[in-house]
């Protein structure tokens, strides 16, 4: 179990810095933003380290990181609403609540990386945590603050849409 | 179980997140249903592709140092907090050494000094990591005609792969690695018991340059460019032999 102080912090939180940065890179898709977000998140983690008390340091840190990232994404969206339509279009990605057919249309992509970028950010997050970080559904649920059932359906939908996008670039219907 | 139900559950099935009863039902269905088996194979391939092709972004060293500094300032022993700020000092001292060593060459190829120091650090940690466990080579082969094609489709360039056994530097394998946020080829050579990692990626221009040997954490590092490729060699081999080998590698 993590002890307090700097050593405890190093052993139970700081060791997941790579996981934190990787997640931030995929959520924000910008290296500088990701660095800033991760540093902010760690400042918060240091401040609230006392509240960790033996729970899973990785899920705990990742939840702080993703909340920091989502706050930034919301800020970006607000800023984008104030500028030209073209620029909004340029950075647009599908949202989780879109109907399947709309999502499929937005997903017509050729490469894996492009496909991932076009997924709703919550789907991309689930895939990165599962495929690159190897987290269980329970750990993903803890990190992202949703029920396990939601994790399950996000992953299933994310994979379905990626498969469609990769299998048939240009084809828009399931 | 019907095909639709199976298809709906393939994703958690693949992640081993179904309860044993459901999981067993799917196994039984798959044994007799070719179209669902094909769907499973596609999902497995997608997972494998994601893991293989998506870059894992490791935290940059400078970010790590900043965060360690922050953590130390708030959580470290009270008497050692502010005045020490150890990682920063270490880092700048180390960077200063690298810069002094590399400065002339750096000016030559137009890389900025901070970038040079950061990449040297990263190459050394990649080298150290490669020596741990079984990470050293994904493709173990002393045959350049096996190693070179292995990189096809894994990289957007084709690294020059040569065997220097005749000169006493046999090729032992290759793997993918990451340096400065890009995928690079890592070729592994051996000189007696010393392992040499040669990182290769496309250079910004086609000139031929070679840096002096710099030393970091006890390892020797040489950077070079030749024929449109950039090279970074890291090894605990002595400086003279590493320099001689760098000349062979860069033709």
Interface residues (C-beta under 8 A of the other chain):
Chain A: X5 X6 X9 X10 X14 X17 X18 X20 X21 X22 X25 X26 X31 X34 X35 X38 X39 X42 X43 X46 X47 X49 X112 X113 X116 X127 X128 X130 X131 X132 X136 X137 X152 X155 X156 X159 X160 X162 X163 X166 X167
Chain B: X8 X10 X11 X12 X15 X17 X42 X43 X46 X47 X49 X50 X51 X53 X54 X56 X57 X58 X59 X60 X63 X64 X66 X67 X68 X70 X71 X72 X74 X75 X76 X77 X181
